[in-house]
Amino acid sequence: MALLAQMAVAMVTTALEQTPTTDEPVYVGTATVYLKEHSLRYNPEHPPLGKLIIATGVLIVEPRLGSELPAHQSRLGRKLLYETGNDPGHLMLWARLPMIVLTLLFGLVVCAFAGDLTGRVGALVALALYAFSPDVIAHGSLATLDVPAAGFVLTSVWLTWRARRRPGVYLPLAGAALGAALATKMNTLPAVPVVLLLAVLSVLAARHTAPRRLARHLALGLAWAAGMTLIAISVVWASYLVVDPRLHWTAPADMPDVRGLRALAVDWLPLPREYRDGMLIQFGKEEAVVRAGFLYGRSYYGALWYYLPAALLVKTPLGMLALWAAGAVALCAIRPRRPAVPYVLLPTAVLLASAMTGDRDLGVRYAIFVPLFLAVAAAAVTAVRRRWAYAVTAVLVAFVGVSSLSTYPYYLPYANEAFGGPAKTHLWLHDSNVDWGQDLGRLADRLRQRYPHETVWLVYKGSGEPSYYGIHASDPLTVSPDKVRGLLVVSDSAAATAEGPLAALIASSRAVDEVGHSITIYRRP
């Protein structure tokens, strides 16, 4: 409990201090529309469940939405937070709290899963890695969808593992958890065949299948998998019906024209039209937008297939990387632990491979399932019955704890010691790995305390409203460079991919300060 307590303190502190990140206003605005208008018109590219969870916190605040709703979802979030008389800090805290609670509950799942595989010591190791994970703390404290989606997948797999003893009890629950994952984020779809395969394996294991009964038990396993599929589909449908029981859905006018096998596959899914159209919107965005990426100091356009593994090397504590690798080897090498290999390593590999094929070079949040599953895998090191193994494991866990605690409260821009720590992350990565717009409030405090009455030029990448926090700045890209004098403040994500006039302004300026390891303050001569 002490581990989860420190994690809770870290996440609540983060939720209190950070201004809205880039995606949060969209989700909070959509959750508010769910509550007040029961409409699915906003943010159709993501299913409703995660936003319904956010809505449980928003409901307590009862924010004012205003009479006329904007057409675009990003404009909706900005209006809700800054234009209708709501307190953005208070609203965002309550929107984030349900996700914090859910993240803590997933910690109990990690602990229970590891305990089932290796016992109490292994459970403690797994929980420590989860509770000290800077990425899990950072994204678990935000009103976003990445941690809930990954946590529901993990829960489904854990329940499927438990079904090796009592399939009649655990497989229906696993189907519901799988449906919750699908109803939270669509990138969990590749987990469906994996979980169903694991369900069949669990039924065979529970029946202690002899060769002469293999066909019969295999048919039973397939029947259970079919039942889980129906339960998962029902959960997805229910998440939409809770928002709008009549499913009044009109496809947006700018609906992308997606064709080929992907469009055909989407059309065959037994899911609501809203869900399928959301998938098509996702595909259309990937095809239409060529994003600027940044990896290891190099900017580029498009996507690199190895981006996520390379980013994980930067964003994961060194001791955690070592324990992940050792745990995976131990799972495969120690015979009593081998049955767990497909339950722990296969979902991780499939989800990571799927994420690596997309155009998502924006942050390790797209691979947030890795620290969840591999924390469970790391518990297998305790199955190595050697005194030195326990000592090494304890040292590595302590190293992880120190590395995580030392970055407090700046978990979002964390980088491990091999890459220079949080202060150097912006030299290696960008976007939600470093700077997701979270430090606008801290910037306002810094300008007020150290640079009062100075002229400020701001290039901010995020969803916050600078003027609300008392930042009165001009856009340096709207005037000639010779007129930009005083302080030039640039979000590190904008600086990483800067070209043309902005790159020239930065090159001719001197860095004098930084805020939250995500915003750099330059002085112009």
PAFILO-42205 format. One line per 2 residues: their letters; for each residue x, y, z of C-alpha. Coordinates in pm, whole numbers. Each point is the difference from the previous one (the first is absolute). Example, Ala and Ser with C-alpha at 12.3 -4.5 7.8 and 13.67 -1.06 7.14 Angstrom:
<pts>
as) 1230:-450:780 | 137:344:-66
</pts>
This chain:
<pts>
ma) 0:0:0 | 291:236:62
ll) 100:-34:-365 | -347:93:-122
aq) -18:280:257 | 315:166:-137
ma) -135:-50:-351 | -327:165:98
va) 184:298:149 | 211:36:-313
mv) -302:-13:-231 | -219:235:204
tt) 286:250:25 | 50:-20:-374
al) -372:45:-61 | -5:309:220
eq) 305:170:-151 | -35:-69:-372
tp) -212:209:-233 | -209:-183:-263
tt) 205:-208:-241 | -69:-2:-372
de) -263:-278:-9 | -171:47:336
pv) -235:291:-87 | -146:-206:-285
yv) -78:-293:229 | -130:217:284
gt) -213:204:-238 | -139:-316:-160
at) -72:-150:344 | -194:314:91
vy) -207:-24:-318 | -71:-364:85
lk) -139:110:336 | -199:302:-113
eh) -113:-85:-354 | 41:-380:-32
sl) 159:56:-338 | 275:-197:-175
ry) 83:278:-245 | 343:83:146
np) 318:-210:-1 | -149:-294:-195
eh) 349:-136:-71 | 9:-133:355
pp) -275:-214:161 | -192:142:297
lg) 101:-206:306 | 317:190:94
kl) -183:330:-33 | -289:-136:206
ii) 250:-76:275 | 127:357:-25
at) -362:113:16 | -37:-148:351
gv) 239:268:121 | -141:274:-222
li) -348:-76:138 | 107:115:347
ve) 112:340:-131 | -312:54:-215
pr) 177:233:-246 | -179:250:-217
lg) 11:-95:-365 | -154:303:-165
se) -288:26:-243 | 170:-18:-338
lp) 240:-288:-49 | 287:38:-249
ah) 34:-231:-294 | 351:-123:76
qs) 83:-207:306 | 321:186:85
rl) -195:326:3 | -254:-167:229
gr) 265:-78:262 | 143:351:-7
kl) -345:154:35 | -88:-225:294
ly) 321:75:189 | 52:368:-71
et) -312:166:-139 | -304:-108:203
gn) 102:102:350 | 133:-335:119
dp) 314:-38:211 | 240:-193:-228
gh) 218:-124:285 | -293:-125:206
lm) -168:-162:-301 | 317:-172:-120
lw) 76:-136:346 | -339:-166:28
ar) 23:-130:-357 | 338:-155:81
lp) -90:-155:335 | -203:-294:-144
mi) 298:-90:-218 | 231:18:300
vl) -224:-239:194 | -19:-235:-300
tl) 378:6:-40 | 41:-99:365
lf) -247:-284:-45 | 199:-127:-297
gl) 297:-10:237 | -193:-255:205
vv) -53:-203:-319 | 375:5:-70
ca) 65:-112:356 | -260:-278:-14
fa) 115:-124:-342 | 364:-14:110
gd) -102:-163:328 | -185:-274:-187
lt) 314:-70:-204 | 276:30:258
gr) -131:59:352 | 17:294:240
vg) 357:110:-66 | -59:7:-374
al) -322:193:53 | 190:262:200
va) 264:36:-273 | -265:41:-270
la) -196:254:202 | 315:200:74
ly) 87:22:-370 | -354:105:-83
af) -27:254:282 | 336:158:-83
sp) -49:6:-379 | 31:368:-103
dv) -209:-60:-312 | -283:-167:190
ia) 2:276:262 | 10:272:-266
hg) -281:-132:-218 | -200:-157:281
sl) -42:346:150 | -154:146:-316
at) -356:-6:-130 | 105:-203:-304
ld) -67:-350:-133 | 334:-177:-30
vp) 40:-145:350 | -366:-112:33
aa) 12:-182:-334 | 324:-179:88
gf) -122:-79:351 | -320:-161:-125
vl) 201:-219:-239 | 227:-106:286
ts) -302:-76:218 | -153:-213:-275
vw) 320:-200:-41 | 38:-48:377
lt) -356:-129:29 | 65:-233:-293
wr) 304:-135:186 | -212:-63:307
ar) -246:-186:-222 | 254:-283:-16
rr) -152:-102:333 | -362:114:-28
pg) -95:98:-356 | -369:32:81
vy) 72:276:250 | 279:196:-164
lp) -57:-15:-376 | -324:204:7
la) 181:263:207 | 292:-9:-244
ga) -243:60:-286 | -145:300:180
al) 349:145:64 | 91:-55:-365
ga) -318:182:-102 | 94:286:232
al) 337:29:-176 | -169:9:-341
at) -250:255:128 | 283:224:120
km) 241:7:-293 | 0:-167:-340
nt) 371:-82:0 | -85:-288:235
lp) -167:-194:-283 | 317:-205:-74
av) -29:-139:353 | -331:-172:-81
pv) 134:-305:-187 | 280:-34:254
vl) -235:-3:299 | -236:-242:-173
ll) 290:-234:-75 | 106:19:363
av) -355:-82:104 | 14:-321:-203
ls) 335:-87:160 | -147:61:344
vl) -294:-231:-65 | 236:-274:-121
aa) 217:48:308 | -301:-8:232
rh) -118:-328:-156 | 347:-162:17
ta) -58:-104:-359 | 97:-353:-101
pr) 70:-68:-370 | -322:-198:-46
rl) -210:289:135 | 187:280:-171
ar) -263:65:-268 | -282:14:255
hl) 182:234:233 | 120:213:-291
al) -362:43:-108 | -89:100:355
gl) 281:254:1 | -119:146:-330
aw) -351:23:141 | 130:193:299
aa) 195:229:-234 | -317:65:-197
gm) -183:81:322 | 273:242:104
tl) -28:167:-339 | -373:54:48
ia) 58:144:347 | 270:237:-130
is) -223:115:-284 | -284:57:245
vv) 221:222:217 | 93:212:-302
wa) -365:38:-102 | -94:83:360
sy) 259:279:19 | -164:172:-299
lv) -355:-60:122 | 80:153:339
vd) 88:324:-176 | -286:-3:-251
pr) -262:-276:35 | -133:78:-347
lh) 341:21:-167 | -74:318:-192
wt) 312:2:-211 | 75:196:-313
ap) 336:-55:-165 | 200:325:-22
ad) -2:185:-330 | 377:-39:-34
mp) -11:-376:52 | 313:-144:-169
dv) -45:-226:-299 | 190:-309:113
rg) 3:-292:-240 | 164:-338:-36
lr) 29:-289:242 | -2:218:309
al) -331:159:-92 | -147:-340:-82
av) 118:-148:329 | -143:293:196
dw) -336:-39:-173 | -24:-363:113
lp) 57:74:369 | -310:-74:214
lp) 38:332:178 | -202:324:-5
re) 15:212:-311 | 150:275:216
yr) 290:-227:95 | 66:-103:-360
dg) -16:357:-125 | 243:96:277
ml) 246:-259:-131 | -32:143:-351
iq) 67:349:138 | 316:-134:164
fg) 114:-160:-325 | -76:319:-190
ke) 209:209:239 | 297:-231:-41
ea) -24:17:-378 | -62:375:-27
vv) 243:143:255 | 376:-26:-35
ra) 125:80:348 | 331:148:99
gf) 192:-247:215 | 306:36:221
ly) 219:-281:124 | 348:8:152
gr) 58:358:-109 | -114:-47:-360
sy) -319:147:-142 | -180:-177:-283
yg) -339:-38:-167 | -212:-313:7
al) 51:-298:227 | 294:-217:104
wy) -88:-362:71 | 253:-17:285
yl) -114:323:168 | -179:-152:298
pa) 277:-242:106 | 255:279:-38
al) -215:237:205 | -55:-263:270
lv) 376:-26:43 | 6:369:92
kt) -316:10:210 | 47:-314:213
pl) 217:-12:315 | 316:-203:-59
gm) -70:-239:286 | -345:-62:-142
la) 141:-85:-343 | 235:-251:162
lw) -278:-163:202 | -230:-17:-302
aa) 264:-185:-198 | 94:-230:288
ga) -363:-76:75 | -78:-87:-361
va) 298:-235:-11 | -99:-160:330
lc) -357:-56:-121 | 130:-186:-303
ai) 282:-187:175 | -162:-123:322
rp) -229:-290:-84 | -273:62:262
rr) -34:357:-128 | -16:-79:-372
pa) -380:-36:-15 | -16:374:79
vp) 208:100:-303 | -288:35:-248
yv) -208:186:260 | 265:261:81
ll) 233:31:-297 | -232:-74:-294
pt) -247:287:64 | 294:236:51
av) 163:-105:-327 | -320:14:-205
ll) -111:339:133 | 346:148:-42
as) 32:-134:-355 | -339:148:-84
am) 92:337:150 | 327:5:-193
tg) -184:-26:-332 | -207:315:59
dr) 81:365:-51 | 33:76:369
dl) 350:138:56 | -137:224:272
gv) 82:-173:325 | 44:-321:195
ry) -358:37:119 | -88:-207:-307
ai) 201:-281:160 | -109:57:361
fv) -104:-365:22 | 369:-96:-3
pl) 78:112:359 | -322:-168:117
fl) 63:-344:-151 | 375:-2:46
av) -34:92:367 | -177:-335:33
aa) 272:-170:-205 | 270:152:222
aa) -150:-181:299 | 136:-324:-145
vt) 352:96:111 | -105:-101:351
av) -42:-356:-127 | 378:-21:-42
rr) 82:-176:326 | 333:164:61
rw) 89:236:282 | 187:230:-238
ay) -310:27:-219 | -204:145:288
av) 276:246:85 | 39:118:-360
ta) -377:33:-37 | -23:209:317
vl) 279:230:-119 | -163:48:-341
va) -341:71:151 | 160:256:232
fv) 177:159:-298 | -335:27:-178
gv) -156:162:307 | 277:257:34
ss) -11:82:-371 | -377:46:10
ls) -13:202:321 | 281:228:-116
ty) -208:117:-296 | -292:107:224
py) -216:187:-92 | 108:8:-367
yl) -97:-352:-103 | -115:77:-354
py) 347:110:-123 | 182:-284:179
an) 310:-151:-161 | 233:-249:165
ea) 354:77:108 | 159:-142:-315
fg) -171:275:-200 | 70:282:245
gp) -318:0:209 | -315:215:-39
ak) 195:318:-76 | 136:-159:-319
th) -306:-187:-128 | -80:276:-249
lw) 330:-73:-176 | -119:-355:-78
lh) -380:8:-29 | -293:237:-32
ds) -378:30:37 | -163:-200:283
nv) 339:-146:96 | 111:344:117
dw) -229:291:-66 | -373:-49:-31
gq) -98:351:101 | -3:-89:371
dl) 215:283:135 | -187:314:-100
gr) -89:76:362 | 359:-51:113
la) 115:230:-280 | -235:271:121
dr) 145:-27:351 | 356:12:-131
lr) -61:308:-214 | -172:177:286
qr) 276:-82:253 | 317:43:-208
yp) -90:207:-305 | -265:257:97
he) -74:275:-248 | 211:-159:-278
tv) -123:-36:-355 | -95:-362:-68
wl) -25:-178:-333 | -162:-341:23
vy) -13:-311:-217 | -211:-238:209
kg) -97:-351:-108 | -302:-105:201
sg) -367:55:77 | 27:250:284
ep) -94:365:-31 | 308:210:93
sy) -195:317:77 | -213:-182:260
yg) 316:-70:201 | 118:358:-28
ih) 244:-50:-286 | -24:296:-234
as) 218:-90:-295 | 18:54:-375
dp) 61:-248:-279 | 356:53:-134
lt) -89:-163:-331 | -238:281:-93
vs) 266:274:-10 | 341:44:-154
pd) 286:-157:203 | 165:336:73
kv) -306:101:203 | 20:-300:232
rg) 178:138:306 | -13:-110:363
ll) -100:-353:101 | -73:-269:-256
vv) -188:-287:165 | -29:-321:-202
sd) -155:-336:80 | 266:-265:-41
sa) -222:-200:-237 | -24:303:-228
aa) 376:55:25 | 76:-363:-86
ta) -170:23:-340 | 65:370:-61
eg) 65:110:-356 | 34:330:-184
pl) -61:316:206 | -40:-175:335
aa) 321:-197:-44 | 181:320:-91
li) -138:182:305 | 111:-280:233
as) 345:-19:-159 | 55:372:52
sr) -120:-5:362 | 160:-103:330
av) -171:-252:230 | -26:149:350
de) -258:-215:179 | -229:-303:-26
vg) -337:-88:150 | -100:-353:97
hs) 257:-147:-242 | -253:73:-276
it) 24:374:-80 | 317:195:-71
iy) 38:374:57 | 242:179:-233
rr) 123:357:8 | 2:195:-320
p) 273:262:-46
</pts>
